[in-house]
């Protein structure tokens, strides 16, 4: 049913690339990418790589993720996907307002973690413990999505 999945967060350097890479490894027969509502680019036009603490914490837990380039969420990009997974209700609201045609295919990554869905907080510039907590949530959420897809 859903063969192309887009994972969205704010900057596309912590949460969404983590979920993207986990889903890619667990669902190799599906197309999975990520984007950010406010993705940042370097002066050369290339998107930022995955945030170093997010990558390091993931590696400490046995994950190995390829190099990443943050990309900006656009109408053209979102139109290419069957399912859009976001980290927070605010992201879903942003998509509904900016890209109303994508509202029906947009759900929380933590949809199945608790009744009504669970938001996954932004760990950017927070402690290693926060990154660990977020990694655990993303791991549980992606694992659950794999069982639903």
ChimeraX attribute file (.defattr): number of C-alpha atoms within 10 A of each C-alpha:
attribute: neighborCount
match mode: 1-to-1
recipient: residues
	/A:1	6
	/A:2	12
	/A:3	13
	/A:4	15
	/A:5	22
	/A:6	24
	/A:7	29
	/A:8	32
	/A:9	27
	/A:10	21
	/A:11	26
	/A:12	29
	/A:13	27
	/A:14	24
	/A:15	30
	/A:16	27
	/A:17	31
	/A:18	28
	/A:19	27
	/A:20	24
	/A:21	20
	/A:22	20
	/A:23	24
	/A:24	17
	/A:25	15
	/A:26	14
	/A:27	17
	/A:28	9
	/A:29	10
	/A:30	15
	/A:31	15
	/A:32	23
	/A:33	20
	/A:34	29
	/A:35	26
	/A:36	23
	/A:37	17
	/A:38	14
	/A:39	18
	/A:40	20
	/A:41	16
	/A:42	9
	/A:43	7
	/A:44	6
	/A:45	8
	/A:46	12
	/A:47	19
	/A:48	18
	/A:49	20
	/A:50	23
	/A:51	18
	/A:52	11
	/A:53	18
	/A:54	23
	/A:55	22
	/A:56	16
	/A:57	16
	/A:58	19
	/A:59	12
	/A:60	10
	/A:61	11
	/A:62	9
	/A:63	14
	/A:64	15
	/A:65	16
	/A:66	10
	/A:67	10
	/A:68	17
	/A:69	18
	/A:70	23
	/A:71	24
	/A:72	19
	/A:73	22
	/A:74	14
	/A:75	14
	/A:76	9
	/A:77	13
	/A:78	23
	/A:79	14
	/A:80	11
	/A:81	19
	/A:82	16
	/A:83	22
	/A:84	26
	/A:85	24
	/A:86	28
	/A:87	25
	/A:88	21
	/A:89	15
	/A:90	12
	/A:91	20
	/A:92	24
	/A:93	14
	/A:94	13
	/A:95	23
	/A:96	15
	/A:97	12
	/A:98	13
	/A:99	16
	/A:100	12
	/A:101	14
	/A:102	19
	/A:103	17
	/A:104	12
	/A:105	15
	/A:106	22
	/A:107	19
	/A:108	23
	/A:109	27
	/A:110	24
	/A:111	18
	/A:112	16
	/A:113	17
	/A:114	9
	/A:115	8
	/A:116	10
	/A:117	15
	/A:118	18
	/A:119	18
	/A:120	21
	/A:121	15
	/A:122	17
	/A:123	19
	/A:124	16
	/A:125	11
	/A:126	10
	/A:127	10
	/A:128	15
	/A:129	11
	/A:130	16
	/A:131	24
	/A:132	18
	/A:133	14
	/A:134	20
	/A:135	23
	/A:136	14
	/A:137	21
	/A:138	24
	/A:139	17
	/A:140	16
	/A:141	21
	/A:142	24
	/A:143	16
	/A:144	16
	/A:145	19
	/A:146	13
	/A:147	7
	/A:148	8
	/A:149	10
